[in-house]
Amino acid sequence: MVAALRPASCFPLMRYRGAAIMSFGQESQATLQISAKFCSVDLGFSGGDVGEPPQLVRIADVASELGLSQSRIRQLADSGAIPSTRSPGGHRLFDLGAVRAAVARRTLPEDPLTVAQEAEPSWIRELTLLGLSEDAVWRRVKGDLGLDAESPAGRIMGYAFTEMLNNAIDHSGSDMATISWWVTSDQWSFEIRDYGVGAFAKLRAGLHLASDFEAVQELSKGKRTTDRAHHTGEGIFFTSKAVDIFRLTSSGVRWTVDNLRHDVALGIVPEASGTSVMCQIDPSTERNLADVFREFTSDYAFARTRPVVKLFAIGTSFVSRSEARRLLDGLDADFETVEVDFAGVADVGQGFVDELLRVWPSAHPGKTVIPTNMNAAVEFMIQRGLPRADPPGS
């Protein structure tokens, strides 16, 4: 369920909660992206009141705020682009106010994927999909561009690229696909653009869903496919978790997953045929593909997922049992633990909570629903709705 979506003129769509993103191109020119949440510039960089001691934080906090990997933060600090100091024990520390001020002095581009897409591709081909082997295309790409396929970034992008190209080959119904790569010293990005039926439309029809937004919801769960005999439904899910930024655009709907900022966004864009998938990663990333699999896997079988309620309920309420049933639909067969993220949900109804936390788990023994990121009102309703143990002697 989606409410109050911004008009197309308000995009780029990335919803960074007022925080900033810095990136560096080949000429090491710093740039800044700010939130487009309300189609206005609101840096929110106060830096603290005069006389306050500096707020010193560790590198992980700066990486989360700027939406960059920790390795990139080290590079920026080493180059002097952002200020840092050392603790007596040798740990790098940052004055968050000074970092914000340094970032705020930079220029304001589009979001990182838009910047990549507007540049001349480093590699572009239009390929016939019939009989195409995704592995062969990946070998050609990494060879032509000199990508280190054994590095953490290379392993992640090799997985993401072959999974997404295989989806286009097997599912799109398109004769052709345009494949583009952008490779610089600080980012690798690719786009696979087909001209077929559209990913959301195909999933909506195959699973009998009411809207494209429900199709996004199903994809975010994992293990949802219209061709279970040939596909597990895990490819898009794991790809969206492995890369720095994942974006899938189809049927005028754009779904973005930002793993650097731990954020997601939905947007409305001009409608075009087919599907576009874009992925981006920092070539110096320290993320390990095996760790991504382990995070969402139990006993070597994909057994966990994290449906994201905030994707579909920003500024709205969840009140009915049918909404809870729709959220959990299809998860009983494949998943043991379901984490429901209530970030952005203003309030919930008793029926929704009861269905989510009592009725559904009772009907599916061995399944667990874990609510997270609740505001005070939602947490109150959740606590009231949790199953209570029978009193002694009952």
C-alpha positions in Angstrom: 0.0 0.0 0.0 1.5 3.3 -1.0 0.3 6.8 -0.2 1.3 10.4 -0.9 3.8 9.5 -3.6 5.7 12.5 -5.0 4.9 13.7 -8.5 7.5 12.8 -11.2 8.9 16.4 -11.1 10.1 15.9 -7.6 12.6 13.1 -8.5 15.4 12.0 -8.2 13.7 9.7 -5.9 16.4 8.7 -3.4 15.0 9.2 0.1 18.1 9.9 2.2 16.3 11.4 5.3 18.0 14.8 4.9 21.5 13.3 5.1 24.3 13.9 2.6 26.2 11.7 0.1 29.7 12.5 -1.0 31.4 10.9 -4.0 34.6 11.4 -5.8 35.2 11.0 -9.6 38.4 10.4 -11.5 39.6 14.0 -10.9 38.8 13.7 -7.1 36.2 16.5 -7.2 33.9 16.2 -4.2 30.2 16.3 -4.8 27.2 16.2 -2.5 23.7 14.8 -2.8 20.9 15.9 -0.5 17.5 14.5 0.2 14.7 14.9 -2.4 12.1 13.7 0.1 10.1 16.9 0.0 11.5 18.3 -3.3 13.5 20.9 -1.3 17.0 21.4 0.0 17.3 20.9 3.7 20.9 20.1 4.7 20.2 20.1 8.4 23.9 20.6 9.2 23.8 22.6 12.4 27.2 21.6 13.6 26.2 22.2 17.2 26.0 25.3 19.3 29.0 27.6 19.8 31.0 26.4 22.8 29.9 22.8 22.6 32.7 20.2 22.6 33.1 18.4 19.2 31.0 15.3 18.7 33.6 12.7 18.0 32.4 9.5 16.2 34.0 6.5 14.7 34.3 5.7 11.0 31.2 3.5 10.9 29.0 6.4 12.0 30.5 8.7 9.3 30.1 6.0 6.6 26.4 5.6 7.6 25.7 9.3 7.5 27.4 10.0 4.2 26.2 6.8 2.5 29.7 5.6 1.7 31.7 2.5 2.5 34.2 2.6 5.3 37.1 2.1 2.9 36.0 5.2 1.0 35.8 7.3 4.2 39.4 6.3 4.9 40.4 7.5 1.5 38.6 10.8 1.9 40.2 11.3 5.3 43.7 10.4 4.0 43.3 12.9 1.2 42.2 15.6 3.6 38.7 16.0 2.0 37.1 15.4 5.4 38.8 16.1 8.7 39.8 13.4 11.2 41.9 12.8 14.2 43.3 9.8 16.1 42.4 8.5 19.6 45.3 7.6 22.0 44.8 4.0 20.9 45.3 4.9 17.3 41.6 4.7 16.2 40.5 7.3 13.6 37.9 9.7 15.0 35.8 12.3 13.3 34.2 15.5 14.5 30.7 15.0 12.9 30.0 18.7 12.8 33.3 19.4 11.0 32.6 16.5 8.6 29.1 17.9 7.9 30.5 21.4 7.2 33.1 19.9 4.8 30.4 18.1 3.0 28.0 21.1 2.9 30.7 23.1 1.0 30.5 20.8 -1.9 28.4 21.0 -5.0 25.0 19.3 -5.5 24.6 16.6 -8.2 22.0 14.1 -8.9 22.0 10.8 -7.0 24.9 8.4 -7.7 23.2 6.2 -10.2 21.9 9.2 -12.2 25.4 10.6 -12.3 26.7 7.3 -13.6 23.9 7.0 -16.2 24.5 10.5 -17.6 28.1 9.8 -18.3 29.4 8.1 -21.4 29.4 4.4 -20.8 32.7 2.6 -20.5 31.2 -0.4 -22.2 27.9 -0.7 -24.1 26.4 -3.4 -26.3 23.0 -4.3 -27.6 22.7 -8.1 -27.5 20.2 -10.6 -28.8 18.8 -12.5 -25.8 17.9 -15.8 -27.5 20.6 -18.3 -26.8 22.7 -15.7 -24.9 24.8 -17.0 -22.0 25.1 -14.6 -19.1 28.5 -16.1 -18.0 30.0 -15.5 -21.5 28.9 -11.8 -21.4 30.4 -11.4 -17.9 33.7 -12.9 -19.0 33.8 -10.4 -21.9 32.9 -7.4 -19.7 35.5 -8.1 -17.0 38.1 -8.8 -19.7 37.4 -5.7 -21.8 37.2 -3.4 -18.7 40.0 -5.0 -16.7 37.8 -5.7 -13.7 39.3 -7.7 -10.8 36.7 -10.4 -10.7 38.3 -12.0 -7.6 38.0 -8.8 -5.4 35.0 -8.4 -3.1 33.5 -5.9 -5.5 34.2 -8.2 -8.5 32.6 -11.2 -6.9 29.5 -9.1 -5.9 29.1 -7.5 -9.3 29.8 -10.8 -11.1 26.9 -12.4 -9.2 24.6 -9.4 -9.6 25.3 -9.0 -13.3 24.8 -12.6 -14.2 21.7 -12.9 -12.1 20.0 -9.8 -13.6 21.0 -10.7 -17.1 19.7 -14.2 -16.6 16.4 -12.7 -15.5 16.2 -10.7 -18.7 17.0 -13.8 -20.8 14.5 -16.1 -19.1 11.7 -13.8 -18.1 11.5 -10.5 -20.0 10.1 -11.8 -23.3 12.3 -9.2 -25.0 14.3 -10.0 -28.2 17.1 -7.6 -27.3 18.8 -6.0 -24.3 21.1 -3.0 -24.0 23.9 -3.6 -21.5 25.9 -0.6 -20.2 28.8 -0.4 -17.8 30.4 2.7 -16.2 33.8 2.1 -14.6 35.8 4.7 -12.7 38.3 4.6 -9.9 35.6 5.0 -7.3 32.5 3.2 -8.7 31.4 0.4 -10.9 27.9 0.6 -12.3 25.9 -1.4 -14.8 22.5 -1.2 -16.4 20.6 -4.0 -18.1 17.7 -2.6 -20.2 15.3 -4.9 -21.9 12.2 -4.1 -23.9 9.8 -6.9 -22.8 6.7 -7.2 -20.7 8.2 -5.5 -17.6 9.2 -7.2 -14.3 6.4 -5.8 -12.2 3.7 -6.5 -14.7 4.9 -10.1 -15.2 5.0 -10.7 -11.4 1.7 -9.0 -10.9 0.0 -11.2 -13.5 1.7 -14.4 -12.4 0.9 -13.9 -8.7 -2.5 -12.3 -9.3 -1.6 -9.1 -7.5 -3.6 -5.9 -7.5 -0.8 -3.4 -8.4 2.8 -2.9 -9.3 3.5 -1.8 -5.8 2.4 -5.1 -4.5 4.8 -6.7 -7.0 7.6 -4.7 -5.4 6.5 -5.9 -2.0 6.7 -9.5 -3.2 10.2 -9.0 -4.6 11.4 -7.5 -1.4 10.4 -10.7 0.4 12.6 -12.9 -1.7 11.7 -16.4 -3.1 8.9 -15.0 -5.2 8.9 -16.1 -8.9 6.5 -16.9 -11.7 8.6 -19.8 -12.8 9.4 -21.9 -9.7 10.4 -24.9 -11.9 13.4 -23.0 -13.2 14.1 -20.2 -10.7 14.2 -20.0 -6.9 13.1 -16.3 -6.8 16.2 -15.4 -4.8 18.2 -13.6 -7.5 16.7 -10.1 -7.2 16.4 -10.3 -3.4 20.1 -11.2 -2.9 21.3 -8.8 -5.6 19.4 -6.0 -3.9 21.2 -6.8 -0.6 24.7 -7.3 -2.0 25.4 -4.2 -4.0 25.8 -0.7 -2.7 22.8 0.7 -4.6 20.2 -1.4 -6.5 17.5 0.1 -8.7 14.8 -1.6 -10.7 12.5 0.5 -12.9 9.5 -0.9 -14.8 5.9 0.2 -15.6 6.6 3.7 -14.4 7.6 2.5 -10.9 11.1 2.8 -9.6 12.3 0.8 -6.6 15.7 1.7 -5.1 17.6 -0.1 -2.3 20.5 1.8 -0.8 22.6 -0.5 1.4 25.1 2.2 2.4 22.4 4.2 4.0 20.2 1.2 4.9 17.3 2.9 3.1 14.7 2.1 0.4 12.5 4.2 -1.8 9.7 4.0 -4.3 9.1 6.5 -7.0 7.0 7.3 -10.0 8.8 8.0 -13.3 7.7 8.3 -16.9 6.5 4.9 -18.1 8.5 3.0 -20.7 8.4 -0.6 -22.0 10.4 -3.3 -20.4 12.7 -3.2 -17.4 15.8 -1.4 -16.4 18.1 -2.8 -13.6 21.0 -0.7 -12.3 23.6 -1.7 -9.7 26.5 0.2 -8.3 29.3 -0.7 -6.0 32.5 0.9 -4.6 35.4 -1.1 -6.1 37.2 -0.9 -2.8 34.2 -2.3 -0.8 35.0 -4.7 2.0 31.6 -6.3 1.8 31.8 -10.1 1.4 29.2 -11.8 -0.9 29.3 -14.9 1.3 28.4 -12.8 4.4 25.4 -11.4 2.5 24.2 -15.0 1.8 24.8 -16.0 5.4 22.9 -13.0 6.8 19.7 -14.2 5.1 20.3 -17.9 5.1 20.0 -20.7 7.7 21.5 -24.2 7.2 22.5 -23.4 3.6 18.8 -23.0 2.6 17.3 -19.5 2.1 15.1 -19.5 5.2 14.9 -15.8 6.3 13.8 -12.6 4.8 12.9 -9.1 5.9 9.7 -7.7 4.4 9.9 -3.9 4.6 6.6 -2.4 5.7 7.9 1.1 5.4 8.1 0.7 1.6 4.4 0.6 1.4 3.1 2.6 4.4 5.0 5.8 4.6 2.7 8.2 6.4 -0.2 5.7 6.5 -1.8 3.3 8.9 -2.2 -0.4 8.8 -5.5 -1.4 10.4 -7.1 -4.5 8.8 -6.5 -8.2 9.0 -6.5 -8.4 5.2 -3.5 -6.1 5.1 -1.6 -8.3 7.5 -2.5 -11.4 5.5 -1.4 -9.8 2.2 2.0 -8.8 3.8 2.7 -12.3 4.9 1.3 -14.1 1.9 3.6 -16.6 0.5 6.1 -16.6 3.4 4.8 -19.6 5.1 6.3 -22.1 2.7 9.8 -20.7 2.6 10.8 -18.7 5.6 11.2 -19.3 9.3 11.6 -15.8 10.5 9.9 -12.7 9.1 11.1 -9.3 10.3 8.5 -6.6 9.8 10.0 -3.1 9.8 7.5 -0.4 11.0 9.7 2.6 10.3 7.5 5.3 8.9 4.2 3.7 10.0 2.2 6.2 12.0 -0.2 3.8 13.7 -1.7 0.3 13.4 -5.0 -1.3 14.2 -5.8 -4.1 16.6 -7.0 -6.4 13.9 -3.8 -5.9 11.9 -1.6 -6.6 15.0 -3.6 -9.6 16.1 -3.4 -11.2 12.6 0.3 -10.4 12.3 1.5 -11.6 15.7 -1.1 -14.1 16.9 -3.2 -15.6 14.2 -0.6 -16.1 11.4 2.1 -17.6 13.7 -0.5 -19.8 15.3 -1.6 -21.1 11.9 2.1 -21.6 10.9 4.0 -23.5 13.7 7.7 -22.8 13.7 7.3 -19.4 12.0 8.3 -16.2 13.9 7.3 -12.6 13.2 9.6 -10.0 14.6 8.4 -6.4 14.7 11.1 -3.7 14.6 11.5 0.1 14.4 8.2 1.0 16.0 7.2 4.5 17.2 5.6 4.7 20.7 2.0 4.4 19.5 2.8 1.4 17.3 4.9 -0.3 20.1 2.0 0.2 22.5 -0.4 -1.6 20.1 2.2 -4.3 19.4 2.8 -5.0 23.1 -1.0 -5.3 23.6 -1.2 -7.7 20.7 1.6 -10.0 21.7 0.4 -13.5 22.8 0.3 -13.8 26.6 1.4 -16.9 28.5 -1.4 -18.7 30.3 -1.3 -18.0 34.1 0.0 -20.7 36.4 -2.6 -23.3 37.2 -4.8 -22.4 34.2 
